[in-house]
Amino acid sequence: MQENTVMGSMGEQGDAIQQASYWIWNKNEFFPEESFQNWSTYRTALSQTCFRFKDRLTSRSDDANEIEQLRKQSKNDMKRCLTWWDLVWFGFGSVIGAGIFVLTGQEANRHAGPAIVLSYVASGVSAMLSVFCYTEFAVEIPVAGGSFAYLRIELGDFVAFITAGNILLESIVGSAAVARAWTSYFATLLNRPSNSLRIHTDLSHGFNLLDPIAAVVLIIAATFAMISTRKTSYLNWIASAINTMVILFVIIAGFAHADTSNLAPFLPYGSGGIFRAAAVVYFAYGGFDNIATMAEETKNPSKDIPLGLVGSMSIITVIYCLMALTLSMMQKYTDIDPNAAYSVAFQNVGMKWAKYLVALGALKGMTTVLLVGALGQARYLTHIARAHMIPPWFALVHPRTGTPINATLLIVISSALIAFFSGLDALTSLLSLSTLFIFMMMAVALLVRRYYVRETTPRVNLLKLVIFLLIIIASSMGTSAYWGLSPTGWVGYVITVPLWFLGTLGISVFLPQQRTPKVWGVPLVPWFPSLSIAANIFLMGSLGIQAFIRFGICTIVMLVYYIFFGLHATYDTAHQQDRSECLKVKNEDQIHNELP
């Protein structure tokens, strides 16, 4: 008994020591790499920038390194506690937010008319192609890094870093935007003007409405995510179930008050309006990539991830199309209110009280988006820190909760500050471009993974793959550019579309697949990934020049950070691992030689 008491006391002390070590705050936890030990080593590192950049540009990670070695950087493992059922509801929670309630009316009124339902079909197909790519990678490489880890393996450190920068930008600013929308809908629920709960100041436009409620909501969502992944899943179930009931009410009540005459004319803005609207409503599907980052906490990734990702997105696509059709049949597209479409539509059919139910549904949807976002974004950041792209202190997983608390804190503090001060109007198109860029790169990485294996694929086949990929990307860009310059023309497509077809056909006919998925894979490779590349580039071209200017500025800022920090940190880490492996092999050989 006494021995058990002593052992228990020692165990408690050990736990206390381990938990205390999690909060260590010193230079070595943030900058452990050799290049940052002092100014002399840093100057030496800077003098080797060109050599190191070439090294990082041509180097590749591998599956084993991402799955096993990098996870050790977190010191503690995340808890495997999620099933396919959790992932399905996380899919609902991460995707169904304010977008469907806001974007549908806006785009039906301005660009698509009743054909908004076809816009949702087009954007849903494009999103599903990206879901397929994510699912194959997540099953094969079940780690928290999501697209960052997948691109690091197939396209290298530099491409992965640019993607990581866009992921973090999308995560932080996107969460802030949702939180501010939460405040607006909460005000609507209280029957008050949307800006009435914000603090009005004399600051410049776009920064003059301070939003403390948005900051508090972000902090609460992040707190749940830090406490427990499993408990967050339970809360997501409840909130998503309520939101689903609201959506079912909107569909059923909407069809009950439908008037098919409102569907005429079905294409008031022509086919061009369908795709212009699709480029916008596509982002009502955004957020599913957060599910891929939970692969490390999934009990059976090979079964749970395909069911969770593909299953939830299939159902969501059907729901979105039904909701869009409902709105178009309830009200003439010219009479749809772009700001409060469903609320006004129900009011016009005599159900004024329904606007409060719609506001409640949107509020619940945004709450789950913030919950799942807090989980997924922190796991992206954790794996990025494991690779030393940012200080490895953010990679630590708490020993008791099994969650990356440091990474979550960085995300929530950044998002809360932006949500508190900024209206974010200028950044919405930038977010759209970042998302499409990431999805396009994922499709490229999937083709590289299937058709190229280092030290196995002949060099001539690698050259063919690069040429065919360039043809696919260039022809897709040409199609997008021609659409923007001449929406009613057709001559340009006679050139660009056959080129895309020939590039894809070339991969299919002239290149043997070098890797076959063991459990679950994207169907119809290379056609589906190639179509995903074309669809994402096409939608990128619909966003306007301002989005590309902001994207370019942000990319330059990322490059400056990479040249002065990320490049040297990852170079040191990679070569330290190489030295450790060489030393391990040397020791094993020495032991083997000493054995009789």
C-alpha positions in Angstrom: 0.0 0.0 0.0 2.8 2.3 1.0 4.7 1.4 -2.2 1.6 2.2 -4.3 1.3 5.6 -2.5 4.9 6.4 -3.1 4.7 5.3 -6.8 1.5 7.4 -7.2 3.2 10.4 -5.7 6.2 10.0 -8.0 3.8 9.6 -10.9 2.0 12.8 -10.0 5.4 14.6 -9.7 6.5 13.3 -13.0 3.2 14.5 -14.6 3.7 17.9 -13.0 7.3 18.1 -14.4 6.2 17.0 -17.8 3.3 19.5 -17.9 5.5 22.3 -16.6 8.0 21.6 -19.3 5.3 22.3 -21.9 5.3 25.9 -21.0 9.0 26.5 -21.2 9.7 29.8 -22.8 13.3 30.3 -23.9 15.3 31.0 -27.1 16.2 27.4 -27.7 12.5 26.4 -27.9 11.9 29.0 -30.6 15.3 29.0 -32.5 17.1 25.7 -31.8 18.7 25.6 -35.3 22.4 26.1 -35.7 22.0 29.1 -37.9 20.4 31.1 -35.1 22.7 30.4 -32.2 24.5 33.7 -32.6 25.1 36.6 -35.0 28.2 34.9 -36.5 26.3 31.7 -37.4 23.4 33.7 -38.8 25.7 35.8 -41.0 27.3 32.5 -42.2 23.9 31.1 -43.0 22.9 34.3 -45.0 26.1 34.0 -47.0 25.0 30.5 -48.1 21.5 31.6 -49.1 21.7 30.7 -52.8 23.2 27.3 -52.1 20.7 26.5 -49.4 17.8 27.7 -51.6 18.8 25.3 -54.3 19.1 22.5 -51.8 15.6 23.2 -50.4 14.1 23.6 -53.9 15.3 20.2 -55.1 14.9 18.2 -51.9 11.8 16.2 -51.0 10.5 14.7 -47.8 8.9 11.2 -47.8 6.0 9.5 -46.2 7.9 7.9 -43.4 9.5 11.2 -42.4 6.2 13.0 -42.3 4.4 10.2 -40.4 7.1 9.1 -38.0 10.1 11.5 -37.6 8.3 14.9 -37.7 5.7 13.7 -35.2 8.4 13.4 -32.6 8.9 17.1 -32.7 5.6 17.5 -30.8 7.0 15.4 -27.9 3.5 14.0 -27.2 1.1 12.3 -29.5 -2.4 13.5 -30.4 -5.1 11.2 -29.2 -6.7 8.8 -31.7 -10.3 9.4 -30.8 -12.3 10.1 -34.0 -14.4 7.8 -36.2 -16.0 8.3 -39.6 -19.1 9.5 -37.8 -17.1 12.3 -36.2 -15.6 13.3 -39.5 -18.9 13.4 -41.3 -20.2 15.9 -38.7 -16.9 17.8 -38.7 -17.5 18.0 -42.5 -20.9 19.5 -41.9 -19.6 21.8 -39.2 -16.6 23.1 -41.3 -18.5 23.8 -44.5 -22.1 24.8 -43.7 -21.8 28.3 -42.3 -23.1 31.7 -43.3 -22.0 31.3 -46.9 -25.1 29.4 -48.1 -27.4 31.9 -46.5 -25.6 35.0 -47.8 -24.0 34.1 -51.2 -27.1 32.3 -52.6 -29.3 35.4 -52.7 -26.4 37.7 -53.7 -25.4 35.7 -56.7 -29.0 34.8 -57.8 -29.9 38.4 -57.8 -26.8 39.8 -59.5 -25.3 37.1 -61.7 -27.2 33.8 -62.2 -30.9 34.2 -61.6 -32.7 30.9 -61.0 -29.7 29.1 -62.6 -27.9 29.7 -59.3 -28.7 26.0 -58.7 -26.4 25.2 -61.7 -23.7 27.4 -60.1 -23.8 25.2 -57.0 -23.6 22.1 -59.2 -20.6 23.4 -61.0 -18.8 24.6 -57.9 -19.8 21.3 -56.1 -18.2 19.2 -58.8 -15.0 21.3 -58.6 -15.0 21.0 -54.8 -15.6 17.2 -55.0 -12.6 16.8 -57.3 -10.4 18.5 -54.7 -12.0 16.3 -52.0 -10.9 13.2 -53.9 -7.3 14.4 -54.0 -7.3 15.3 -50.3 -8.8 11.9 -49.4 -6.2 9.9 -51.2 -3.4 11.8 -49.6 -5.0 11.7 -46.1 -5.4 7.9 -46.2 -1.8 7.3 -47.4 -0.2 10.0 -45.2 -2.4 10.4 -42.0 -0.7 13.3 -40.4 -1.9 16.7 -39.0 -0.2 18.7 -41.8 -2.8 18.3 -44.5 -1.9 19.8 -47.8 1.4 21.2 -46.4 2.7 17.7 -45.7 1.4 16.3 -49.0 3.1 19.1 -51.0 6.3 18.8 -49.1 6.6 15.2 -50.1 5.7 15.6 -53.8 6.8 19.1 -54.7 9.4 20.0 -52.1 10.0 22.4 -49.3 9.7 25.7 -51.2 6.3 25.0 -52.8 5.1 23.6 -49.5 6.2 26.9 -47.8 4.3 29.1 -50.2 1.3 26.9 -49.7 1.7 27.0 -45.9 1.8 30.8 -46.0 -1.5 30.8 -47.9 -3.0 28.3 -45.5 -2.1 30.4 -42.5 -3.4 33.6 -44.2 -6.6 31.8 -45.2 -7.0 30.4 -41.7 -6.4 33.6 -39.7 -8.3 36.0 -41.9 -11.0 33.6 -42.7 -11.8 32.9 -39.0 -11.8 36.6 -38.3 -14.3 37.1 -41.2 -16.6 34.4 -39.9 -16.5 35.8 -36.3 -17.5 39.3 -37.5 -20.3 37.7 -39.5 -21.4 35.9 -36.3 -21.8 39.3 -34.6 -24.0 40.6 -37.5 -26.3 37.6 -37.3 -26.5 37.7 -33.6 -27.7 41.3 -33.9 -30.3 40.2 -36.4 -31.5 37.5 -34.0 -32.0 40.3 -31.4 -33.9 42.3 -34.1 -31.3 45.0 -34.2 -29.2 46.6 -37.1 -26.2 44.4 -38.0 -23.6 46.9 -36.8 -25.4 47.9 -33.6 -23.3 45.6 -31.4 -20.0 47.0 -32.6 -18.1 50.0 -31.1 -18.2 53.0 -33.5 -14.9 55.0 -33.6 -13.4 57.8 -35.6 -10.8 55.5 -37.2 -10.5 55.2 -41.0 -13.2 53.3 -42.9 -12.9 49.6 -42.6 -11.3 49.9 -39.2 -13.8 52.2 -37.5 -16.2 49.4 -36.2 -14.5 47.5 -33.3 -16.0 44.1 -32.7 -15.3 42.7 -29.2 -18.0 40.0 -29.5 -16.2 38.5 -32.5 -13.0 38.3 -30.5 -14.7 36.6 -27.6 -16.5 34.1 -29.8 -13.1 33.1 -31.4 -11.5 32.7 -28.0 -14.4 30.5 -26.7 -14.2 28.3 -29.8 -10.5 27.9 -29.4 -10.8 27.1 -25.7 -13.0 24.1 -26.6 -10.5 23.0 -29.2 -7.6 23.2 -26.7 -9.4 21.3 -23.9 -10.3 18.2 -25.9 -10.8 17.1 -29.5 -13.4 14.6 -28.4 -15.5 17.1 -26.5 -15.3 19.5 -29.3 -16.7 16.7 -31.6 -19.6 16.3 -29.2 -20.3 20.0 -29.2 -20.1 20.0 -33.0 -22.6 17.2 -33.2 -25.1 19.2 -31.2 -24.6 22.5 -33.1 -24.6 20.8 -36.5 -27.7 18.8 -35.7 -29.6 22.0 -34.8 -28.2 23.7 -38.0 -29.3 20.7 -40.0 -32.9 20.9 -38.7 -33.0 24.6 -39.6 -31.8 23.8 -43.1 -34.4 21.0 -43.5 -37.1 23.5 -42.4 -35.9 26.0 -45.0 -36.1 23.4 -47.7 -39.4 21.9 -46.7 -41.1 25.2 -46.0 -39.6 26.7 -49.1 -41.0 24.0 -51.4 -44.3 24.3 -49.7 -44.5 28.0 -50.8 -42.8 27.5 -54.1 -44.1 29.0 -57.4 -42.5 27.4 -60.5 -43.3 30.6 -62.5 -40.4 32.3 -60.6 -38.0 30.0 -62.5 -38.6 31.8 -65.7 -36.4 33.1 -67.3 -34.0 30.4 -66.0 -30.9 32.0 -67.6 -31.4 35.8 -67.4 -27.7 36.5 -67.4 -26.7 33.7 -69.8 -24.2 30.9 -69.3 -21.6 33.4 -68.3 -23.6 34.3 -65.2 -23.6 30.7 -64.0 -19.8 30.5 -63.9 -19.3 34.0 -62.5 -21.7 33.0 -59.6 -20.0 29.6 -59.3 -16.6 31.3 -58.7 -18.2 33.1 -55.7 -20.5 30.4 -54.2 -17.6 27.9 -54.5 -16.4 29.2 -51.2 -19.6 28.1 -49.4 -17.9 24.7 -49.8 -14.6 25.9 -48.2 -13.4 24.3 -45.0 -13.4 20.6 -45.9 -9.6 20.6 -46.0 -9.7 21.0 -42.2 -10.9 17.4 -42.0 -7.7 16.1 -43.7 -5.7 17.6 -40.8 -7.5 15.3 -38.3 -6.2 12.1 -39.9 -3.6 11.8 -37.1 -6.4 11.7 -34.6 -8.6 9.2 -36.6 -8.8 5.6 -35.3 -8.9 4.0 -38.7 -7.8 6.5 -41.4 -8.1 4.1 -44.4 -11.9 3.7 -43.7 -12.9 6.7 -41.7 -11.4 9.5 -43.9 -13.1 8.5 -47.2 -16.4 8.0 -45.5 -16.1 11.3 -43.6 -14.8 13.5 -46.4 -16.5 12.1 -49.5 -19.7 11.3 -47.6 -20.2 14.7 -46.0 -19.3 16.6 -49.1 -21.8 14.6 -51.3 -24.6 15.3 -48.9 -23.6 19.0 -48.6 -23.7 19.4 -52.4 -27.2 18.0 -52.5 -28.3 20.3 -49.6 -26.9 23.4 -51.3 -28.6 22.7 -54.6 -31.9 22.1 -52.9 -31.6 25.4 -50.9 -30.7 27.3 -54.0 -33.7 25.9 -55.9 -35.9 26.6 -52.9 -35.0 30.3 -52.9 -35.4 30.6 -56.7 -38.9 29.1 -56.5 -40.0 31.2 -53.5 -39.2 34.6 -55.0 -38.5 36.2 -58.4 -34.7 36.6 -58.8 -35.1 40.3 -59.3 -36.9 40.6 -55.9 -34.4 38.6 -53.9 -32.7 40.6 -51.2 -28.9 40.2 -51.7 -28.2 40.8 -48.0 -31.0 38.7 -46.3 -32.4 36.5 -49.0 -34.1 33.8 -47.1 -35.4 36.0 -44.3 -37.1 38.4 -46.8 -38.3 35.5 -49.0 -40.1 33.9 -46.0 -41.4 37.3 -44.9 -43.0 37.8 -48.4 -44.8 34.4 -48.2 -46.3 35.3 -44.8 -43.7 33.6 -42.5 -42.1 36.7 -41.0 -41.1 34.8 -37.9 -38.9 32.5 -40.0 -36.2 35.2 -40.4 -35.3 34.5 -36.7 -35.0 30.8 -37.4 -32.8 31.5 -40.5 -30.6 33.8 -38.4 -30.4 31.1 -35.7 -29.3 28.5 -38.4 -26.7 30.8 -39.8 -25.4 31.5 -36.2 -25.2 27.8 -35.4 -23.5 27.2 -38.7 -20.8 29.8 -38.1 -20.3 28.5 -34.6 -19.4 25.1 -35.9 -17.2 26.6 -38.6 -15.2 28.3 -35.9 -15.1 25.2 -33.8 -13.8 22.9 -36.6 -11.6 25.7 -37.9 -9.9 26.1 -34.5 -9.1 22.3 -34.6 -8.0 22.1 -38.2 -6.0 25.3 -38.4 -4.0 24.5 -35.3 -3.1 21.1 -36.7 -1.9 22.7 -39.9 0.3 25.0 -37.9 1.5 22.2 -35.7 2.9 20.3 -38.6 4.4 23.4 -40.2 6.2 24.0 -37.0 7.4 20.4 -36.9 9.2 21.1 -40.2 10.7 24.2 -38.6 9.1 26.5 -41.1 8.0 28.5 -38.0 9.5 28.1 -34.5 9.1 24.5 -33.3 7.6 25.7 -30.0 4.3 25.8 -31.8 4.6 22.1 -32.6 4.3 21.0 -29.0 1.3 18.8 -28.0 0.1 19.1 -24.5 0.6 15.8 -22.6 -2.7 15.8 -20.8 -5.2 17.2 -23.4 -3.4 15.7 -26.4 -4.0 19.0 -28.3 -1.6 21.6 -29.8 -2.3 24.4 -27.4 0.5 26.7 -28.5 -0.5 26.5 -32.2 -4.1 27.1 -31.3 -3.2 30.2 -29.2 -1.2 31.7 -32.1 -4.2 31.2 -34.5 -6.8 32.5 -32.1 -4.8 35.6 -30.9 -4.0 36.6 -34.5 -7.6 36.0 -35.7 -9.1 37.8 -32.7 -6.9 40.9 -33.2 -7.9 41.1 -36.9 -11.6 40.5 -36.1 -11.6 43.2 -33.4 -10.1 45.9 -35.6 -10.8 45.1 -39.3 -13.9 44.9 -41.5 -12.0 42.6 -43.8 -13.8 43.7 -47.0 -10.5 44.1 -48.9 -9.3 40.6 -48.1 -12.2 38.4 -49.1 -11.1 38.0 -52.7 -7.6 37.3 -51.6 -8.9 34.5 -49.4 -10.7 33.0 -52.4 -7.6 33.1 -54.5 -5.5 31.5 -51.8 -8.0 28.6 -51.4 -8.1 27.9 -55.1 -4.3 28.1 -55.4 -3.9 25.5 -52.7 -6.5 23.1 -54.3 -4.9 23.5 -57.7 -1.5 22.6 -56.2 -3.0 19.6 -54.5 -4.2 18.2 -57.9 -0.7 18.7 -59.4 0.8 16.9 -56.4 -1.6 14.0 -56.8 -0.4 13.5 -60.5 3.2 13.7 -59.4 2.6 11.2 -56.7 1.0 8.7 -59.1 3.5 9.1 -62.0 6.8 9.8 -60.3 8.8 8.0 -57.7 12.3 9.2 -56.8 15.1 6.8 -57.8 12.6 4.6 -59.6 11.0 6.6 -62.5 13.3 7.0 -65.5 14.5 10.5 -66.2 12.8 10.6 -69.6 9.5 9.8 -68.0 10.0 12.6 -65.5 10.7 15.0 -68.4 7.5 13.9 -70.1 5.5 14.4 -66.9 6.8 17.9 -66.5 6.0 18.8 -70.1 2.4 17.3 -69.9 1.8 19.1 -66.6 2.9 22.4 -68.2 0.6 21.9 -71.1 -2.3 21.2 -68.8 -1.6 24.3 -66.6 -0.9 26.6 -69.5 -4.0 25.5 -71.5 -6.1 25.9 -68.3 -4.8 29.4 -67.8 -5.5 30.2 -71.5 -9.1 29.0 -71.1 -9.5 31.2 -68.0 -7.9 34.2 -69.6 -10.0 33.9 -72.8 -13.2 33.6 -70.7 -12.3 36.9 -69.0 -11.5 38.7 -72.2 -14.3 37.3 -74.4 -17.1 35.7 -72.3 -19.3 35.2 -75.5 -16.4 34.1 -77.7 -15.5 30.5 -78.7 -12.5 30.6 -81.0 -10.0 30.5 -78.2 -11.5 27.4 -76.7 -10.8 25.6 -80.0 -7.1 25.9 -79.1 -7.0 25.7 -75.3 -9.5 22.9 -74.6 -7.9 20.4 -77.1 -4.5 21.3 -75.6 -5.7 20.4 -72.1 -7.2 17.2 -73.5 -3.9 16.3 -75.3 -1.8 17.0 -72.2 -4.0 14.8 -70.0 -4.2 12.1 -72.7 -0.4 12.2 -73.0 0.0 11.3 -69.3 -2.6 8.6 -69.6 -1.1 7.0 -72.7 2.7 7.6 -72.5 3.3 7.4 -68.7 2.9 4.3 -66.6 1.6 4.9 -63.0 4.5 4.4 -60.6 2.4 4.2 -57.5 -1.0 2.5 -56.8 -3.0 3.5 -53.7 -3.2 0.6 -51.2 -6.6 1.3 -49.9 -8.4 4.3 -51.5 -7.5 6.3 -54.5 -8.8 9.0 -56.8 -10.8 7.4 -59.7 -10.1 8.1 -63.4 -6.5 9.3 -62.9 -5.2 11.4 -64.6 -8.5 12.8 -65.8 -10.0 13.8 -62.5 -6.9 15.6 -61.1 -6.4 17.3 -64.5 -10.0 18.5 -64.5 -9.5 19.8 -60.9 -6.5 21.8 -62.1 -8.5 23.3 -64.9 -11.5 24.1 -62.8 -9.5 25.8 -60.0 -7.5 27.9 -62.5 -10.7 28.8 -64.3 -12.3 30.0 -61.1 -9.2 31.9 -60.1 -9.4 33.8 -63.3 -12.9 35.0 -62.4 -11.7 36.9 -59.3 -10.3 40.1 -60.9 -7.0 41.8 -61.0 -7.1 43.2 -57.4 -7.1 39.8 -55.9 -3.9 38.9 -57.9 -2.2 42.1 -56.8 -2.9 41.4 -53.1 -1.9 37.8 -53.7 1.4 38.9 -55.2 2.1 41.3 -52.3 1.5 38.6 -49.7 3.7 36.2 -51.6 6.5 38.7 -51.6 6.2 39.1 -47.8 6.3 35.3 -47.5 9.4 35.1 -49.6 11.2 37.7 -47.5 10.4 35.7 -44.3 11.5 32.5 -46.1 14.8 33.9 -47.2 15.7 35.3 -43.8 14.3 32.6 -41.5 12.4 29.6 -42.9 15.0 28.6 -45.5 17.8 28.4 -42.9 15.7 26.7 -40.2 14.5 23.9 -42.6 18.0 23.5 -44.1 19.6 23.0 -40.7 16.8 20.6 -39.6 17.0 18.5 -42.7 20.8 18.1 -42.6 20.8 17.4 -38.9 18.4 14.5 -39.6 20.7 13.3 -42.3 23.7 13.4 -39.9 21.7 11.6 -37.3 20.7 8.8 -39.7 24.3 8.4 -40.9 25.5 8.2 -37.3 22.8 5.6 -36.5 23.8 3.5 -39.5 27.5 3.8 -38.6 26.8 2.7 -35.0 24.7 -0.3 -36.2 27.5 -1.4 -38.6 30.0 -1.0 -35.7 27.9 -3.2 -33.4 27.4 -5.7 -36.2 31.2 -6.0 -36.8 31.9 -6.4 -33.1 29.5 -9.3 -32.7 31.2 -12.7 -32.8 
